[in-house]
Amino acid sequence: MGIVDVVSEFCTLPRTRRHLRRRKHFQTVEMKVLIDCDGCERKVRRALEGMEGVTAVEVVPREHRVTVTGHVDAGKVMRRVAYKTGKRVEPWPYVPYSAVARPYAPGAYDRRAPPGYVSAAAVADPGAAPLARASSTEARYAAAFSDENPNACAVM
């Protein structure tokens, strides 16, 4: 034990709950909110910018998508938007098309998905789309007639 340890035992400061509170992790929360006009966009943006821990708010009205980054809790962010705006809020239900295993099943496409996105249910639940994951023989046959394959069959 050094001199600093001895002195620190005599000079302890009371610990408050605020000192013991852990900081939330930095994360990105994406949610789907129906945005009809500029007023709706402004209302959503103002509800989120006043929230503690929020560092950035991105609203894309065309896709009905709101992205919030910061030291926040996803549930609290969604509840706040629903309470302040009176709109229905749900987690962003789509994933980028590049994150999906190919060939992608036609039944799993979502017509309401924005361009470049597909439904997240097909990725999370492979049983929802039985053709979402191809076997090696299916992949070989698909590659035989592919435009990217230089040795592909020229019959097509």
C-alpha positions in Angstrom: 0.0 0.0 0.0 1.3 3.3 -1.0 0.7 6.7 0.5 -2.0 7.5 -2.0 -4.1 4.4 -1.0 -3.8 5.3 2.7 -4.9 8.9 2.1 -7.8 7.8 -0.2 -9.2 5.6 2.5 -9.6 8.6 4.8 -10.9 11.0 2.1 -13.7 9.1 0.4 -16.4 10.9 -1.3 -20.0 9.6 -1.0 -21.1 7.8 -4.1 -24.4 8.8 -5.5 -26.7 6.8 -7.8 -25.8 9.2 -10.6 -22.2 8.2 -10.3 -23.1 4.5 -10.5 -25.4 4.8 -13.4 -24.0 3.2 -16.5 -24.0 4.9 -19.8 -25.9 3.3 -22.6 -24.1 1.9 -25.6 -23.8 4.0 -28.8 -26.2 2.5 -31.3 -28.3 3.2 -34.3 -32.1 2.7 -34.1 -34.0 2.4 -37.4 -37.8 2.6 -37.3 -40.7 2.9 -39.7 -43.0 5.9 -39.2 -45.7 7.0 -41.6 -44.7 10.5 -42.8 -47.1 12.2 -45.1 -45.9 15.8 -45.2 -43.2 18.3 -44.1 -45.1 18.9 -40.9 -45.0 15.3 -40.0 -41.3 15.2 -40.7 -40.7 18.3 -38.6 -42.7 16.9 -35.7 -40.8 13.6 -35.7 -37.4 15.4 -35.9 -38.3 17.8 -33.0 -39.5 14.9 -30.8 -36.2 13.2 -31.2 -33.7 16.1 -31.2 -34.8 17.0 -27.7 -34.1 13.6 -26.3 -31.1 13.0 -24.1 -28.3 11.0 -25.7 -29.3 11.6 -29.3 -26.5 12.7 -31.5 -28.1 12.5 -35.0 -31.5 12.2 -36.5 -32.1 11.3 -40.1 -35.6 11.3 -41.6 -36.3 9.9 -45.0 -40.0 10.7 -45.8 -40.1 8.8 -49.1 -39.2 5.5 -47.4 -41.0 6.3 -44.1 -37.7 5.6 -42.3 -36.3 7.4 -39.3 -32.7 6.7 -38.2 -31.5 7.8 -34.7 -27.9 7.5 -33.6 -26.6 8.1 -30.1 -26.4 6.7 -26.6 -30.1 5.7 -26.5 -32.4 2.8 -25.8 -34.4 1.6 -28.8 -37.6 1.0 -26.9 -37.5 4.5 -25.3 -36.9 6.2 -28.7 -39.9 4.4 -30.3 -42.2 5.1 -27.3 -41.2 8.8 -27.4 -42.0 9.1 -31.1 -45.3 7.4 -30.7 -46.2 9.6 -27.7 -45.1 12.9 -29.1 -46.4 12.5 -32.6 -49.4 10.1 -32.2 -48.2 8.0 -35.0 -47.7 4.2 -35.2 -44.1 3.3 -34.9 -42.4 -0.1 -35.6 -38.9 -1.3 -36.0 -37.5 -1.0 -39.5 -38.7 -4.3 -41.1 -36.4 -4.4 -44.1 -32.8 -5.4 -44.8 -30.6 -4.4 -47.8 -30.9 -6.7 -50.7 -27.1 -7.3 -50.6 -27.5 -9.0 -47.2 -29.8 -11.7 -48.5 -28.6 -15.1 -49.7 -29.3 -15.7 -53.4 -31.2 -17.0 -55.3 -34.0 -15.2 -53.5 -37.5 -16.7 -53.4 -40.1 -14.8 -55.4 -42.7 -15.3 -52.6 -40.6 -13.5 -50.1 -40.5 -10.2 -52.0 -42.3 -7.3 -50.3 -43.9 -4.9 -52.7 -44.1 -2.2 -50.0 -40.3 -2.4 -49.4 -38.3 0.6 -50.6 -36.0 0.1 -53.6 -32.9 -1.9 -52.7 -34.5 -3.5 -49.6 -36.4 -6.8 -49.0 -38.4 -8.0 -46.1 -36.4 -9.0 -43.0 -38.7 -11.9 -42.2 -37.3 -14.0 -45.1 -33.8 -13.6 -43.8 -34.6 -14.3 -40.2 -36.8 -17.3 -40.9 -35.5 -19.5 -43.7 -38.7 -21.6 -43.5 -40.7 -18.6 -44.7 -39.1 -18.8 -48.1 -38.1 -22.4 -48.9 -36.0 -21.4 -51.9 -34.1 -18.7 -50.1 -31.0 -20.9 -49.7 -30.0 -23.0 -52.7 -28.2 -26.3 -52.4 -24.9 -26.8 -54.2 -26.5 -28.6 -57.2 -29.0 -25.8 -57.6 -26.3 -23.2 -57.4 -24.2 -25.1 -60.1 -27.2 -25.2 -62.5 -28.0 -21.6 -61.9 -24.3 -20.6 -62.5 -24.2 -22.7 -65.8 -26.7 -20.3 -67.4 -25.5 -17.1 -65.7 -24.5 -14.0 -67.6 -21.5 -13.5 -65.3 -20.1 -17.0 -66.1 -17.8 -16.8 -69.2 -18.1 -20.6 -69.7 -21.9 -20.4 -69.6 -24.1 -22.1 -72.1 -24.7 -20.0 -75.2 -28.1 -21.5 -76.0 -29.9 -18.7 -74.1 
